[in-house]
Amino acid sequence: SAFESPQPLEKIALYMNSSQVSGSNQFAQSIRLTFKDGLMAPYRVVGRASIAAWFFQYSVMGMAFQVFDKSIANALNVRPVVYGKELMEPASSTADAKNDTDASYRARSIFKTLLAPVLAGSLESAVANRAEVERFFGPKQFSQIESKLAWSTPARLLGPAFLSNTARNVIMCNTTFVVTPITYKMFFPQEHKSTQSLFWYGLGMNIFVGNVVAITQQALWGRSLDYCAQGGGRNIKYTEVIRAGLKSDGMAAFFTIPKWSARVLMNAPAQGALPWFYNNVLPIGEGTVLRIVKKLYKGERRAAAGPAPSSMRSQANQAATAFNVDGSC
């Protein structure tokens, strides 16, 4: 997932949510697997793909959701998800009696609210999943598995277990950019609204709502990769992965308190603070950036269109004047 903590914590969480640990003392099992090849082992799985993916995850994912949300909202003529200073306003400030009771408007608004996080989460997985898989296996083993699978270029770019990775990211995107701001706006006591309370509210939603659900998909992702690695590399069949997990460990294959705790340690410190950053810090420079982009865009359009008609007439007049002068000479 995006916004992960330092590499050893991620590696421990990856092992925790795979079929390589089970039964009691799962944390101890995961720690042993993480450092079995030395203290630097968790860092040796980080390649160029991970560095590039981290850059894009940290820098553009909030913007990606906003672009999808506002674009779809404009296309369907509905309101986008509340953002920025709107969260601090009373719940009644966004009330629209006419639209809120219109069945067509409500259907379009629900469709937009469901679709935007799906698109943003899918984009995040397209950027990050292959790098995450590389960190799970290590560059050498992953290269061998890719050679055995012999997938097409688009499939290789997305990486194995893409669907479960996408499901996890869609859940977390919903939590961060939809559920947290809407519930904070609508239900948090107005007299207690502040940047500080939004920080803690977002962190709590990440830990006790988003990650409780997302851990099931994280575990499915890890078990799917273990399945993929068997025999040197094979295509994932999710039904077989789920059936095998339930048979061997029951529901504990996909949710346990240790699994959830490991993911919280890896994910919550950064991503849990994202609603606060997205709604309080990001808007500070947003206006300046948009004005610069608008000026650059207008400048490019003028350059592409060529000289303005008035400028062309002026140049033609100057040329005619010059010709007359030369002719009189």
ZAVO-20934 format. One record per residue (C-alpha): residue number from 1; residue in three letters; x, y, z. Coordinates in nm, 4 decimals, m for minus. Last residue first. Layout:
N
(NUM; "ALA"; (X; Y; Z))
...
***
This chain:
329
(329; "CYS"; (1.2936; 5.5226; m5.3960))
(328; "SER"; (0.9195; 5.5510; m5.4105))
(327; "GLY"; (0.8967; 5.1703; m5.4398))
(326; "ASP"; (1.1123; 5.1110; m5.1293))
(325; "VAL"; (0.8927; 5.3385; m4.9218))
(324; "ASN"; (0.5819; 5.1759; m5.0581))
(323; "PHE"; (0.7181; 4.8297; m4.9784))
(322; "ALA"; (0.8100; 4.9292; m4.6206))
(321; "THR"; (0.4618; 5.0628; m4.5673))
(320; "ALA"; (0.3109; 4.7417; m4.7027))
(319; "ALA"; (0.5288; 4.5329; m4.4701))
(318; "GLN"; (0.4343; 4.7428; m4.1692))
(317; "ASN"; (0.0669; 4.7114; m4.2599))
(316; "ALA"; (0.0993; 4.3322; m4.2888))
(315; "GLN"; (0.2732; 4.3124; m3.9494))
(314; "SER"; (m0.0048; 4.5149; m3.7894))
(313; "ARG"; (m0.2672; 4.2964; m3.9548))
(312; "MET"; (m0.0934; 3.9854; m3.8190))
(311; "SER"; (m0.0786; 4.1348; m3.4689))
(310; "SER"; (m0.4495; 4.2134; m3.4834))
(309; "PRO"; (m0.5206; 3.8582; m3.5983))
(308; "ALA"; (m0.3300; 3.7118; m3.3021))
(307; "PRO"; (m0.0001; 3.5429; m3.3838))
(306; "GLY"; (0.0095; 3.1613; m3.3640))
(305; "ALA"; (m0.2549; 2.9324; m3.2134))
(304; "ALA"; (0.0039; 2.6993; m3.0558))
(303; "ALA"; (0.1780; 2.9870; m2.8773))
(302; "ARG"; (m0.1524; 3.1223; m2.7481))
(301; "ARG"; (m0.2526; 2.7756; m2.6236))
(300; "GLU"; (0.0849; 2.7266; m2.4558))
(299; "GLY"; (0.0552; 3.0591; m2.2749))
(298; "LYS"; (m0.2987; 2.9796; m2.1604))
(297; "TYR"; (m0.1791; 2.6478; m2.0164))
(296; "LEU"; (0.1169; 2.8099; m1.8424))
(295; "LYS"; (m0.1082; 3.0744; m1.6899))
(294; "LYS"; (m0.3577; 2.8129; m1.5715))
(293; "VAL"; (m0.0801; 2.5951; m1.4246))
(292; "ILE"; (0.0561; 2.8962; m1.2345))
(291; "ARG"; (m0.2916; 2.9863; m1.1056))
(290; "LEU"; (m0.3543; 2.6249; m1.0009))
(289; "VAL"; (m0.0263; 2.6118; m0.8090))
(288; "THR"; (m0.1003; 2.9371; m0.6260))
(287; "GLY"; (m0.4516; 2.8240; m0.5307))
(286; "GLU"; (m0.3322; 2.4845; m0.4053))
(285; "GLY"; (m0.0606; 2.6167; m0.1794))
(284; "ILE"; (m0.2589; 2.6108; 0.1443))
(283; "PRO"; (m0.5128; 2.3522; 0.0185))
(282; "LEU"; (m0.2585; 2.0687; 0.0688))
(281; "VAL"; (m0.1994; 2.1384; 0.4378))
(280; "ASN"; (m0.5492; 2.1237; 0.5873))
(279; "ASN"; (m0.7715; 1.8836; 0.3887))
(278; "TYR"; (m0.5134; 1.6489; 0.2378))
(277; "PHE"; (m0.2736; 1.6678; 0.5318))
(276; "TRP"; (m0.5441; 1.5972; 0.7936))
(275; "PRO"; (m0.7002; 1.3243; 0.5771))
(274; "LEU"; (m0.3486; 1.1804; 0.5204))
(273; "ALA"; (m0.2527; 1.1393; 0.8856))
(272; "GLY"; (m0.3740; 0.7795; 0.8935))
(271; "GLN"; (m0.1737; 0.7160; 0.5781))
(270; "ALA"; (0.1558; 0.7993; 0.7475))
(269; "PRO"; (0.1370; 0.6518; 1.0981))
(268; "ALA"; (m0.1317; 0.3976; 0.9961))
(267; "ASN"; (0.0478; 0.1829; 0.7398))
(266; "MET"; (0.3266; m0.0278; 0.8827))
(265; "LEU"; (0.2242; m0.0342; 1.2490))
(264; "VAL"; (m0.1416; m0.0713; 1.1472))
(263; "ARG"; (m0.0526; m0.3566; 0.9122))
(262; "ALA"; (0.1268; m0.5450; 1.1871))
(261; "SER"; (m0.1606; m0.4876; 1.4299))
(260; "TRP"; (m0.4194; m0.6195; 1.1820))
(259; "LYS"; (m0.2214; m0.9384; 1.1227))
(258; "PRO"; (m0.1639; m0.9781; 1.4990))
(257; "ILE"; (m0.5394; m0.9257; 1.5672))
(256; "THR"; (m0.6305; m1.1924; 1.3164))
(255; "PHE"; (m0.7992; m1.1723; 0.9780))
(254; "PHE"; (m0.7521; m1.3499; 0.6470))
(253; "ALA"; (m0.6126; m1.6947; 0.7306))
(252; "ALA"; (m0.7637; m1.6589; 1.0769))
(251; "MET"; (m1.1016; m1.7138; 0.9108))
(250; "GLY"; (m1.0188; m2.0840; 0.8916))
(249; "ASP"; (m0.6493; m2.1695; 0.9101))
(248; "SER"; (m0.5826; m2.4637; 0.6736))
(247; "LYS"; (m0.9188; m2.5065; 0.5017))
(246; "LEU"; (m0.9984; m2.1355; 0.4957))
(245; "GLY"; (m0.6621; m2.0585; 0.3366))
(244; "ALA"; (m0.6904; m2.3381; 0.0802))
(243; "ARG"; (m1.0392; m2.2259; m0.0271))
(242; "ILE"; (m0.9327; m1.8615; m0.0535))
(241; "VAL"; (m0.6255; m1.9440; m0.2649))
(240; "GLU"; (m0.8220; m2.1895; m0.4809))
(239; "THR"; (m1.0931; m1.9320; m0.5482))
(238; "TYR"; (m0.8284; m1.6696; m0.6207))
(237; "LYS"; (m0.6662; m1.8647; m0.9001))
(236; "ILE"; (m0.3228; m1.7104; m0.9507))
(235; "ASN"; (m0.1152; m1.8002; m1.2556))
(234; "ARG"; (0.1959; m2.0045; m1.1905))
(233; "GLY"; (0.5626; m1.9448; m1.1082))
(232; "GLY"; (0.8620; m2.1516; m0.9983))
(231; "GLY"; (0.6487; m2.4493; m0.9021))
(230; "GLN"; (0.4784; m2.2458; m0.6303))
(229; "ALA"; (0.5487; m1.8730; m0.6475))
(228; "CYS"; (0.1940; m1.7762; m0.7527))
(227; "TYR"; (0.0406; m1.9498; m0.4493))
(226; "ASP"; (0.2730; m1.7560; m0.2176))
(225; "LEU"; (0.1716; m1.4425; m0.4109))
(224; "SER"; (m0.1956; m1.5227; m0.3624))
(223; "ARG"; (m0.1392; m1.5734; 0.0103))
(222; "GLY"; (0.0111; m1.2253; 0.0357))
(221; "TRP"; (m0.2673; m1.0610; m0.1655))
(220; "LEU"; (m0.5412; m1.2448; 0.0256))
(219; "ALA"; (m0.3834; m1.1288; 0.3524))
(218; "GLN"; (m0.3778; m0.7684; 0.2285))
(217; "GLN"; (m0.7367; m0.8127; 0.1113))
(216; "THR"; (m0.8515; m0.9221; 0.4579))
(215; "ILE"; (m0.6388; m0.6495; 0.6168))
(214; "ALA"; (m0.8339; m0.3889; 0.4213))
(213; "VAL"; (m1.1473; m0.4311; 0.6336))
(212; "VAL"; (m0.9936; m0.3720; 0.9772))
(211; "ASN"; (m0.7452; m0.1354; 0.8109))
(210; "GLY"; (m1.0133; 0.1070; 0.6980))
(209; "VAL"; (m1.2288; 0.1104; 1.0109))
(208; "PHE"; (m1.0309; 0.0942; 1.3360))
(207; "ILE"; (m0.6846; 0.2088; 1.2280))
(206; "ASN"; (m0.7628; 0.4446; 0.9393))
(205; "MET"; (m1.0745; 0.5854; 1.1063))
(204; "GLY"; (m0.8755; 0.6480; 1.4233))
(203; "LEU"; (m0.5983; 0.8277; 1.2363))
(202; "GLY"; (m0.8509; 1.0433; 1.0521))
(201; "TYR"; (m1.0228; 1.1349; 1.3807))
(200; "TRP"; (m0.6890; 1.2134; 1.5421))
(199; "PHE"; (m0.5841; 1.4515; 1.2646))
(198; "LEU"; (m0.9353; 1.6002; 1.2309))
(197; "SER"; (m0.9339; 1.6746; 1.6058))
(196; "GLN"; (m0.6081; 1.8654; 1.5675))
(195; "THR"; (m0.7198; 2.0619; 1.2623))
(194; "SER"; (m1.0278; 2.1664; 1.4557))
(193; "LYS"; (m1.3922; 2.0642; 1.5076))
(192; "HIS"; (m1.4853; 2.0311; 1.8731))
(191; "GLU"; (m1.7702; 2.2852; 1.8794))
(190; "GLN"; (m1.9189; 2.1314; 1.5643))
(189; "PRO"; (m1.9505; 1.7858; 1.7146))
(188; "PHE"; (m1.8412; 1.5331; 1.4473))
(187; "PHE"; (m2.1406; 1.3935; 1.2588))
(186; "MET"; (m2.1724; 1.5487; 0.9134))
(185; "LYS"; (m1.8293; 1.6957; 0.8398))
(184; "TYR"; (m1.6328; 1.4233; 1.0155))
(183; "THR"; (m1.8531; 1.1565; 0.8569))
(182; "ILE"; (m1.8009; 1.3010; 0.5082))
(181; "PRO"; (m1.4285; 1.3675; 0.5500))
(180; "THR"; (m1.3489; 1.0185; 0.6875))
(179; "VAL"; (m1.5773; 0.8134; 0.4619))
(178; "VAL"; (m1.4682; 0.9653; 0.1293))
(177; "PHE"; (m1.0975; 1.0505; 0.0966))
(176; "THR"; (m0.9244; 0.8351; 0.3574))
(175; "THR"; (m1.1666; 0.5452; 0.4089))
(174; "ASN"; (m1.2651; 0.5176; 0.0436))
(173; "CYS"; (m0.8985; 0.5292; m0.0598))
(172; "MET"; (m0.8209; 0.2587; 0.1985))
(171; "ILE"; (m1.0897; 0.0273; 0.0605))
(170; "VAL"; (m0.9884; 0.1016; m0.2995))
(169; "ASN"; (m0.6274; 0.0256; m0.2081))
(168; "ARG"; (m0.7147; m0.3153; m0.0649))
(167; "ALA"; (m0.9314; m0.4091; m0.3645))
(166; "THR"; (m0.6538; m0.2965; m0.5998))
(165; "ASN"; (m0.3978; m0.5211; m0.4298))
(164; "SER"; (m0.6454; m0.8094; m0.4462))
(163; "LEU"; (m0.6907; m0.7484; m0.8201))
(162; "PHE"; (m0.3190; m0.7007; m0.8964))
(161; "ALA"; (m0.2166; m1.0358; m0.7486))
(160; "PRO"; (0.0744; m1.0605; m0.9951))
(159; "GLY"; (0.2200; m0.7481; m1.1594))
(158; "LEU"; (0.0589; m0.4491; m1.3320))
(157; "LEU"; (0.3576; m0.3854; m1.5600))
(156; "ARG"; (0.3933; m0.7567; m1.6345))
(155; "ALA"; (0.0281; m0.7741; m1.7422))
(154; "PRO"; (0.0760; m0.4810; m1.9815))
(153; "THR"; (0.3961; m0.6392; m2.1250))
(152; "SER"; (0.2430; m0.9809; m2.1884))
(151; "TRP"; (0.3082; m1.2595; m1.9374))
(150; "ALA"; (0.5834; m1.5218; m1.9602))
(149; "LEU"; (0.4868; m1.6798; m1.6246))
(148; "LYS"; (0.8211; m1.8586; m1.5920))
(147; "SER"; (1.0222; m1.5462; m1.6726))
(146; "GLU"; (0.8152; m1.3421; m1.4279))
(145; "ILE"; (0.8792; m1.5996; m1.1547))
(144; "GLN"; (1.2547; m1.5868; m1.2151))
(143; "SER"; (1.2575; m1.2078; m1.2050))
(142; "PHE"; (1.0575; m1.2145; m0.8812))
(141; "GLN"; (1.3074; m1.4539; m0.7250))
(140; "LYS"; (1.5998; m1.2228; m0.8054))
(139; "PRO"; (1.4309; m0.8910; m0.7183))
(138; "GLY"; (1.3052; m0.9985; m0.3731))
(137; "PHE"; (0.9792; m1.1874; m0.3331))
(136; "PHE"; (0.7706; m0.9391; m0.1319))
(135; "ARG"; (0.9728; m0.6352; m0.2376))
(134; "GLU"; (0.9206; m0.7243; m0.6049))
(133; "VAL"; (0.5495; m0.7741; m0.5389))
(132; "GLU"; (0.5332; m0.4254; m0.3870))
(131; "ALA"; (0.7090; m0.2804; m0.6919))
(130; "ARG"; (0.4613; m0.4526; m0.9248))
(129; "ASN"; (0.1697; m0.3256; m0.7176))
(128; "ALA"; (0.2694; 0.0408; m0.7015))
(127; "VAL"; (0.1709; 0.2457; m1.0061))
(126; "ALA"; (m0.1108; 0.0243; m1.1351))
(125; "SER"; (m0.2184; m0.0249; m0.7732))
(124; "GLU"; (m0.2439; 0.3513; m0.7208))
(123; "LEU"; (m0.4368; 0.3904; m1.0452))
(122; "SER"; (m0.6808; 0.1226; m0.9337))
(121; "GLY"; (m0.7279; 0.2995; m0.6010))
(120; "ALA"; (m0.7985; 0.6312; m0.7770))
(119; "LEU"; (m1.0444; 0.4729; m1.0220))
(118; "VAL"; (m1.2262; 0.2775; m0.7507))
(117; "PRO"; (m1.2178; 0.5829; m0.5222))
(116; "ALA"; (m1.3979; 0.7927; m0.7890))
(115; "LEU"; (m1.6555; 0.5280; m0.8855))
(114; "LEU"; (m1.8429; 0.4845; m0.5577))
(113; "THR"; (m1.8893; 0.8553; m0.4833))
(112; "LYS"; (m1.9792; 0.9233; m0.8460))
(111; "PHE"; (m2.2445; 0.6489; m0.8500))
(110; "ILE"; (m2.3837; 0.7747; m0.5182))
(109; "SER"; (m2.4103; 1.1292; m0.6574))
(108; "ARG"; (m2.5775; 1.0112; m0.9770))
(107; "ALA"; (m2.8336; 0.8085; m0.7804))
(106; "ARG"; (m2.8961; 1.0998; m0.5425))
(105; "TYR"; (m2.9486; 1.3400; m0.8312))
(104; "SER"; (m3.1943; 1.1053; m1.0028))
(103; "ALA"; (m3.3894; 1.0460; m0.6825))
(102; "ASP"; (m3.4273; 1.4169; m0.6022))
(101; "THR"; (m3.4647; 1.4634; m0.2259))
(100; "ASP"; (m3.1080; 1.5826; m0.1650))
(99; "ASN"; (m3.1191; 1.7936; m0.4804))
(98; "LYS"; (m3.4125; 2.0115; m0.3736))
(97; "ALA"; (m3.3267; 2.0354; m0.0038))
(96; "ASP"; (m2.9599; 2.1162; m0.0595))
(95; "ALA"; (m2.7673; 2.0788; 0.2642))
(94; "THR"; (m2.3977; 2.1562; 0.2408))
(93; "SER"; (m2.3968; 2.4197; 0.5165))
(92; "SER"; (m2.6213; 2.2028; 0.7395))
(91; "ALA"; (m2.3254; 1.9957; 0.8557))
(90; "PRO"; (m2.1679; 2.3031; 1.0101))
(89; "GLU"; (m1.8392; 2.4181; 0.8521))
(88; "MET"; (m1.5020; 2.2722; 0.9496))
(87; "LEU"; (m1.5079; 2.0061; 0.6787))
(86; "GLU"; (m1.5796; 2.2719; 0.4137))
(85; "LYS"; (m1.2409; 2.4285; 0.4877))
(84; "GLY"; (m1.0650; 2.1557; 0.2890))
(83; "TYR"; (m1.2871; 1.9148; 0.0991))
(82; "VAL"; (m1.6435; 1.7844; 0.0881))
(81; "VAL"; (m1.6865; 1.5169; m0.1796))
(80; "PRO"; (m1.7870; 1.6630; m0.5162))
(79; "ARG"; (m2.1396; 1.7978; m0.5731))
(78; "VAL"; (m2.3407; 1.6696; m0.8687))
(77; "ASN"; (m2.3712; 1.7696; m1.2353))
(76; "LEU"; (m2.2834; 1.4239; m1.3722))
(75; "ALA"; (m1.9855; 1.5432; m1.5769))
(74; "ASN"; (m1.8839; 1.7999; m1.3151))
(73; "ALA"; (m1.8974; 1.5393; m1.0361))
(72; "ILE"; (m1.7051; 1.2914; m1.2524))
(71; "SER"; (m1.4281; 1.5444; m1.3060))
(70; "LYS"; (m1.4326; 1.6576; m0.9422))
(69; "ASP"; (m1.3969; 1.3069; m0.8003))
(68; "PHE"; (m1.1438; 1.1844; m1.0566))
(67; "VAL"; (m0.9217; 1.4914; m1.0194))
(66; "GLN"; (m0.9522; 1.4876; m0.6404))
(65; "PHE"; (m0.8649; 1.1181; m0.6239))
(64; "ALA"; (m0.5576; 1.1727; m0.8402))
(63; "MET"; (m0.4517; 1.4761; m0.6330))
(62; "GLY"; (m0.4493; 1.2637; m0.3203))
(61; "MET"; (m0.2484; 0.9994; m0.5076))
(60; "VAL"; (0.0065; 1.2393; m0.6561))
(59; "SER"; (0.3123; 1.2906; m0.4371))
(58; "TYR"; (0.3377; 1.0059; m0.1872))
(57; "GLN"; (0.2335; 0.7337; m0.4283))
(56; "PHE"; (0.4316; 0.8779; m0.7202))
(55; "PHE"; (0.7582; 0.8939; m0.5262))
(54; "TRP"; (0.6981; 0.5564; m0.3591))
(53; "ALA"; (0.6448; 0.3933; m0.6993))
(52; "ALA"; (0.9691; 0.5367; m0.8402))
(51; "ILE"; (1.1691; 0.4183; m0.5389))
(50; "SER"; (1.0020; 0.0777; m0.5492))
(49; "ALA"; (1.0737; 0.0295; m0.9204))
(48; "ARG"; (1.4376; 0.1238; m0.8644))
(47; "GLY"; (1.4827; m0.1641; m0.6242))
(46; "VAL"; (1.4133; m0.2302; m0.2570))
(45; "VAL"; (1.4609; m0.6006; m0.1784))
(44; "ARG"; (1.8022; m0.5357; m0.0220))
(43; "TYR"; (1.6475; m0.3156; 0.2460))
(42; "PRO"; (1.4645; m0.5949; 0.4294))
(41; "ALA"; (1.7862; m0.8084; 0.4266))
(40; "MET"; (2.0006; m0.5453; 0.6003))
(39; "LEU"; (1.9824; m0.7150; 0.9401))
(38; "GLY"; (2.0804; m1.0502; 0.7966))
(37; "ASP"; (1.9408; m1.3263; 0.5748))
(36; "LYS"; (1.6884; m1.4567; 0.8318))
(35; "PHE"; (1.5925; m1.0988; 0.9217))
(34; "THR"; (1.2379; m1.0835; 0.7847))
(33; "LEU"; (1.1712; m1.4567; 0.8328))
(32; "ARG"; (1.2645; m1.4361; 1.2011))
(31; "ILE"; (1.0515; m1.1236; 1.2479))
(30; "SER"; (0.7537; m1.2917; 1.0810))
(29; "GLN"; (0.7748; m1.6017; 1.3022))
(28; "ALA"; (0.8042; m1.3867; 1.6150))
(27; "PHE"; (0.4994; m1.1868; 1.5111))
(26; "GLN"; (0.3077; m1.5065; 1.4366))
(25; "ASN"; (0.3686; m1.6456; 1.7852))
(24; "SER"; (0.0850; m1.8992; 1.7562))
(23; "GLY"; (m0.0603; m2.0647; 1.4475))
(22; "SER"; (0.0370; m1.9485; 1.1025))
(21; "VAL"; (0.3204; m1.7854; 0.9100))
(20; "GLN"; (0.4279; m1.8504; 0.5494))
(19; "SER"; (0.0692; m1.8286; 0.4201))
(18; "SER"; (0.0997; m1.4516; 0.3922))
(17; "ASN"; (m0.0226; m1.1549; 0.5926))
(16; "MET"; (0.2364; m1.1720; 0.8697))
(15; "TYR"; (0.5111; m1.2064; 0.6087))
(14; "LEU"; (0.4055; m0.8826; 0.4424))
(13; "ALA"; (0.3659; m0.7113; 0.7803))
(12; "ILE"; (0.7222; m0.8053; 0.8808))
(11; "LYS"; (0.8486; m0.6774; 0.5441))
(10; "GLU"; (0.6631; m0.3479; 0.5879))
(9; "LEU"; (0.8009; m0.2994; 0.9378))
(8; "PRO"; (1.1538; m0.3740; 0.8133))
(7; "GLN"; (1.1095; m0.1179; 0.5283))
(6; "PRO"; (1.0200; 0.1958; 0.7167))
(5; "SER"; (0.6481; 0.2860; 0.7260))
(4; "GLU"; (0.4125; 0.2711; 0.4317))
(3; "PHE"; (0.2299; 0.5571; 0.2617))
(2; "ALA"; (0.0998; 0.3602; m0.0330))
(1; "SER"; (0.0000; 0.0000; 0.0000))
***
